[in-house]
Each structure stands twice: as structure tokens, then as C-alpha cells.
């Protein structure tokens, strides 16, 4: 465990990307394969304790630490509220061991101590965890707890881990990224395959790493001639890759989840195509004869539903609006210019029957002014704005600025009253940074949105001080505050929802500014927000 | 209300002795626990202080009507018998013992129990009521041994030296900085460089006879323009220098912060520090509880810090406890 604890510490201490990458590369060079595989699993966000193989749940951990540290449980909660990170709270509360126990490697801890009791009675699992706490010094105890709670939160992106692996193995980062997509088991065999310089049979069943657009933060005129860009609508759906190889179809979301079986209408259309291919596009719920897609909430009813019945296929039929062709008949097209891939995409889909697989239409505004006019009509068309893609650009991986821009419409805004606050996590764990806002309905304020971002550090500090002095009640870490402060919230859309008490669900809410000038009585009405809902 | 010490708008007040303790508004008679700015303010008629605390007060408040007392010597203020006892917080810091008609109250001021080469150790004073600080009133706050932290600081300097970086360590200018300079004696041989705001406090400690490592000013007035190489040097600066342009002169550097708050990663990361060193001049959670137990007090009043949890826990264990909202701890650690 020492090696992984040292890596964690190096990553946690450093704020410079290069230092972090160097620490990762050093770890992968020095750690035994079995350890490195688990280390990679954890860095990629994997959890050792899951619902199916439960080793310790968060509530159990709090109970057990109260016993181990001989503290009343309310004091554990108070401590957690102050620290903001459960793994760290546990490590801080347990007394330091009198003397260090013999070293066990990361893989030994996981495979020989933790996994063997997964799913056992709480009594057995509790004993194992408490023994570990008694033996491990602080740095290792912290990392051990992170194994149980998941989420290392140490400021390391997937890409950074992949860069380090590429540096160590000399395998191209694109190959590594591709091999890491989807579910995998942390084992020496997996690690060896991952870092194998030869092409592997499995490589052909994987999607390509997605190329992500960056928000356009400048005037579009600065991008040059409008004719140098392919312009499409920005669809409000699920980004996905549709893979058909040797006639077999797989569907991957950009969250690296396999969606196979959930959208049979789209898979059926793919199977009927003339050639194998990999398409990049957006899954959208859309009634066949309608001009506008259904709202995102309709698509949501389909996401978790395997083998949907006729009712769902009729109520929320899904189609893929395809905007890129990454592979055709086994040939990787990603290095071709955007416009050439687009041409081949259109040819491929020309003979596709039915609406389930269509190319995203190209918009051909004569100048940027006309493009802006199209964009301003986005909301009426049920889209989020425009996508701008450089005609000469290859298909890259990850979020690289320059060739793909999303030019979204301005957010909807509303003035809401701060009702609740609770401490954030990680860097913000000692400050209240998670806020809940409400709108008026009669004399009452109804919660409508949570927002975590949008204030400056100075404003966060000031608001933290204010709300500590104006707390009405505390429920664990959550404070209800006097309803006095008004904030302008921006959001991308609002849908009617039966799952929310307010009757509406807002998408991507964030704070635009603190309206110190506005008394709470003048905040907006819930009614106003409902009128914006689709 | 027959309490020997009461909260008044101008500060903590002892009616029987007609004096205030660490008042925040001008009063005729003040008894001070120590020289930090939230406890020692100007404008008082006269100042009762420990003799050991006089140099710091003199430096901070200038010429005043001071009434120094040796630690443990009893003096009378009207109907109260008063004495000062070491609190272990900073040089000359004292607890105030007040006895009225056989009842004893002790005001701790700020205190700690860890050994500190720059001041006399905390003395347990038996009392009926103990007015305590609670800056770190949660069980997550437990301090490592200072010698271990001093060794970590020395290793960090080596680490910075290997990377060609200076090591800037931010710390409270009065007390913490001098304690670090004393604790580093076994660990470093090179002189330590000081920000101007820390240097004057260092002089006060040296004149009081406290042994510290060799120090120099970052800006040497005799040779102000000399360019020099900072890699591998330790520089002490007050926390206020961290957000400013001041550190840029060192070009390549890491920043560390020495404070009890550094026990939590979130605090370190929020301040964008490369390293946090857990070293505090306040009692940690176990020492708060131990001290309350050792005084034998039946009643505890917490004045500043995270008082809620401490008060609740004491009440659950049969010690009457409450919070008094003072203005202490406003610019602490």
C-alpha cells in the first residue's frame, strides 16, 4: 500500500500537470503488475466496494468509525460536515497505530483482505475494516478508505493517466484510450494487453475515443470565412457511437456505457446498412412525422429500459442523427478531412430506409450574420444552438480546442432565492458551496434547482460567512438559511416533471450572478418558470 | 447574575474586581492573556500582564501603563484575588485565575499543551469554572509531534532544493514563526530568510532570550539590489503575503503553510498550497478534553472557535457547558 499511498500523496500535493504526470509514470514503471492494474482501475474511477460486492457502505463506515474512535455518532457527522470527504474524515478520526503492521501491497489488500469478505455479514466486514484501521498509518489509511468510498478526487483526468501510460509503454495514446473504454477487469493480463504495442483482436470491438467540442467564447467572425466551416444544429440528446463490424452492432454512449438492446429501432436500421461502419451522432427521441424532436425528458424514459415494449417504442421512438463517419468497411477514416467524411456519411446513409438513421442536416448560411439568425431560432426548433466544424479537420480525441465549436444559445434565466446550503467536496470542503434555490408559489418558496458553480472565490467566502450567521436550522451538513438572498440562475432548458416536487426539472442550472440589489419578495414565481417548460 | 466573569459589550468583565480580560473596547483596567491582536488592543487605562508577556505588548502597543506580574504571584484588584499562570500559547501567554469569596474561575485565553521551546508550558490550575478557547473543537483535529513536523519541513526544503525551487513557508508572524525557527534548530544549518513582517517579532523573541536558528532578511537593507539564487532556501512569510505579488521575486518556488487548519486537505487545497504542515499554538481536541478534566471544573464556558460540538459533548458527559460570543479568534492561526 505504501507505493500507492505515495502516488496519491504526490498527486494530491501537486497542482502542476507535468508533475502529476511524472508521478503517474513513475508509479506505473515501479509498481508490480498486479498492483499497477488495480492502481489504474482506481485512477480511472473504479470502485472496489459496489452494490453487488459490498464491502462497506458509507453509513456502515460512519457507524464503525464511531465505535473504533469511541465517539457519539453525531460527532462523527459534525466532523464529516467539516471535512467534506468521508474517506478523509474516517482517517482523521481513527487513532494512530502504536506501531506499523507488516506491509501489504495494494493488490493484496484488495484481493486477499477486502474482496474475500465482499457480501458477507456486516459483523465480518466490520472486523476486517477495523483491523485495517488499527494497522495502517495515516497516509495509507486515507488511501485504504478511498478504496471503500470510491472517488479518489485527486485532480487526475483520464487523459493524464493515459498520457502517463503512453509515456511508459510507447503505445499511442489513442490506442490506450480505445482499449480502456467500457468495462474491464483489473488484472496483469489486462494491463499487458493495454500496453501491448501490437494490434489486438479486441481492438476491433471498441469504439473510438470521442472528439469533444469546446464552447465558442469569441465572435464567430474570428473563425474566418463561414464557408470554411460545416454548420449543423446542436441536438439535445445522447452523444453515441454506433459500431457495425462484421455485421454485429454495438452502441456506446460518450459516458463509455454500452447501450446495446435499449434502442432496437436504431440498431435495426444499422444492421440494414450496406456496409460496416462506425457512426458518431446523437440519439434523440422524435416522432416520425413531427418537425421537432421530443424534449430530452422523453429520451430519459428510454435510457435505462432494456428491450422496450411496443408502448415505449410508440411513445418515445428514438433515432440517431448522425454527424460523422469514423470507419467505413473496416477502414479508419479519422484522419480524412471533415468534409470528406461528411460526403461518405451522406453516401452511406442515402439508401437507409425510415427515419431511424439520418445525417444531421448541413445548414448553409451565406455569412456569419445569417448563422447567428439561425442560432437565435434554436429554442423554437428544440435544439441547443449550432455546431461549427472546420471543413479540413481530422477527427481527434478528447476536448481539443480549435476545430469543433459548440455555439450554444444564451441560457434561460430566472431570479431565485437561496434556501439551503451545504459544504462542497474536495477543494471546497470547508465552505458551503452547494446551494438550493426556490421560487415563489403564493406565500411559499418551492425548491426548484441546485447549483454548485458560478460564484467567484471571494463571493463564496462572503456567502459562506453570511449563511453561517443566518442559519435557521441544520439537518446534518445542510443548513436552511433565512430566505433573503437572490441569485440570477441560468439554465439550458426546463421540462415538466412528475418526479420533482416543484413539477419542473431544469437542465444544467448554474449561478449567473448574485442579485444583491433585489429583495427576496421580488424573485420570480414558479408559475413563470412553468410557462417556459416544454 | 452572580457569575465572577460576565460578557459585556466591551469584553469579558469581572464585576468583583472591576477589571476586563482582553477587552475589545477601551476600559480603565485590563488584564491581558497575551499579545495577539484579537486579545491585546490599545486604549486601555492600564494593562496587567505577565512579566514574560511584556516585551511583546511593548512592541505591539508601545508605551502604556503596564503592571507586570510574575507568574503565580497573586495580586488584588478590588474584591478579587488574581494571578497569572502560563498558557503555553506564545511567549508570555497567561491564563487568568480569579478568586472571589473562595470560588475560583480560570480564563484560559489561547492555550496549548504541546511542548514549545519559545514559552513556558501550560500549567493546570484547579478551578470551579473554566473559560476555554475551542479553536479546534472537533475530533478530526489531533496534532502530530512537532519534532516530526520539523523534520518534514527540513525534508521539504531538500525536495525543493533538488528541484531548484525556494521553499516559502507561510505562518502567523507572532508566535508560530518563532516556534518554527526554534524547532528547526536540530534540522537545518543554513540561515532562514524572513519577510519584514516576521523579522520584528523574531527580534523581540531573541531579546527575550529565546534561541532561534540564524535568520536573515529577504531584503537586506545593506545590499538591497544584489541578485541572488533562492533555490533550496527556506523563507518565512505571513499568510497575507501569499495572495500578493511578493512571492514572485523568488521565481521558482513552492508554498507551504504551517497551521492547525492544515490538518484538513480541503483547507490546504483551497489556499492552493503545495504543502501543509500541521503545527498549531492551540490545543487539539484530545488536549481540550484532557485540560477540562484536569482542572476539575464543574462548569465550562467556551469563548471562541468551534464551540458547538465541545459544548454538546461536555453537557452529555455531566459538565455544564455553554458558549459566550466573544470577539476572540478573529484573525487567528
Interface residues (C-beta under 8 A of the other chain):
Chain A: X12 X13 X14 X15 X69 X71 X72 X74 X75 X78 X79 X82 X83 X84 X85 X88 X89 X92 X93 X426 X427 X428 X429 X430 X431
Chain B: X138 X139 X140 X142 X263 X264 X265 X266 X267 X269 X270 X272 X274 X275 X306 X308 X309 X312 X313 X316
